[in-house]
Amino acid sequence: MISSKNKNRVVLPSRPEPPSVDQILEDIQSAAADDPVFSILDQKGREPVRRADSEVEVRFQQCLRYLNLNEQLEEAQRGLLRQREGLQAAGEELQKEVTRVKGQMQ
């Protein structure tokens, strides 16, 4: 029988630290649209189908959800800016028409 005292212990390298949120965001932003990581989300961008197994996975999924929501907010902001510009133009036209009508009444 071989005793454990005769075996050399192998020292394994330490586990690297998980990436920071900024590193994850940078990695996601530079990824191609067909990157396999995006296949974990369904077509409507809801939460992943499978549940996270670890804290790192939970954080990663939160980052993905944040990016999706941030993109939706930016899209909504662009739409609201277009609508505001349209309303401003309509308001200017209305003001011109009011001035014209007032001029005709005098």
C-alpha positions in Angstrom: 0.0 0.0 0.0 1.3 3.5 -0.9 1.1 6.0 1.8 0.1 9.6 1.1 3.3 10.8 2.6 5.3 9.6 -0.4 3.2 11.4 -3.0 4.2 14.9 -4.1 1.4 17.4 -3.9 0.7 19.3 -7.0 0.1 22.9 -6.4 -2.7 24.2 -8.7 -2.7 27.8 -10.0 -5.1 30.0 -8.2 -8.4 30.7 -9.9 -8.5 34.1 -11.7 -10.7 36.8 -10.5 -14.0 37.2 -12.4 -14.1 40.0 -14.9 -15.4 43.4 -13.8 -18.7 44.8 -15.1 -16.8 47.2 -17.3 -14.7 44.3 -18.8 -17.9 42.3 -19.4 -19.6 45.3 -21.1 -16.6 45.9 -23.3 -16.5 42.3 -24.3 -20.2 42.2 -25.1 -20.1 45.4 -27.1 -17.2 44.1 -29.2 -18.9 40.8 -29.8 -20.4 39.9 -33.2 -24.2 39.7 -33.4 -24.0 35.9 -34.1 -21.8 35.3 -31.1 -23.1 32.2 -29.3 -23.4 34.1 -26.0 -26.4 35.9 -27.4 -28.2 32.6 -28.1 -29.0 32.2 -24.4 -31.6 34.9 -24.7 -34.9 34.2 -26.4 -36.1 36.3 -29.3 -37.8 38.9 -27.2 -34.8 39.6 -25.0 -36.3 38.2 -21.8 -34.4 36.6 -19.1 -32.4 33.4 -20.0 -34.3 30.2 -20.1 -31.9 28.4 -17.8 -31.2 29.6 -14.3 -27.7 30.8 -13.2 -25.6 28.4 -11.2 -23.2 30.8 -9.6 -22.9 34.4 -8.5 -20.7 35.2 -11.5 -23.3 33.8 -13.8 -26.0 35.9 -12.1 -23.9 39.0 -12.6 -23.2 38.2 -16.2 -26.9 37.7 -16.9 -27.7 41.0 -15.1 -25.1 42.7 -17.4 -26.8 41.2 -20.5 -30.2 42.3 -19.3 -28.9 45.8 -18.5 -27.4 46.1 -22.0 -30.7 45.1 -23.6 -32.7 47.5 -21.5 -30.2 50.3 -22.1 -30.5 49.7 -25.9 -34.3 49.9 -25.6 -34.1 53.1 -23.6 -31.8 54.7 -26.2 -34.2 53.7 -28.9 -37.1 55.2 -27.0 -35.1 58.4 -26.4 -34.4 58.7 -30.2 -38.1 58.2 -30.9 -39.1 60.8 -28.3 -36.6 63.3 -29.7 -38.1 62.8 -33.2 -41.6 63.3 -31.8 -40.5 66.5 -29.9 -39.0 67.9 -33.1 -42.3 67.2 -34.8 -44.3 68.9 -32.1 -42.0 71.9 -32.1 -42.4 72.3 -35.8 -46.2 71.9 -35.5 -46.2 74.5 -32.7 -44.2 77.0 -34.8 -46.6 76.5 -37.7 -49.6 77.0 -35.3 -48.0 80.2 -34.0 -47.5 81.5 -37.5 -51.1 80.7 -38.4 -52.4 82.4 -35.2 -50.4 85.5 -36.0 -51.7 85.4 -39.6 -55.4 85.1 -38.4 -54.9 87.9 -35.9 -53.5 90.1 -38.7 -56.5 89.5 -40.8 -58.9 90.4 -38.0 -57.5 93.8 -37.5 
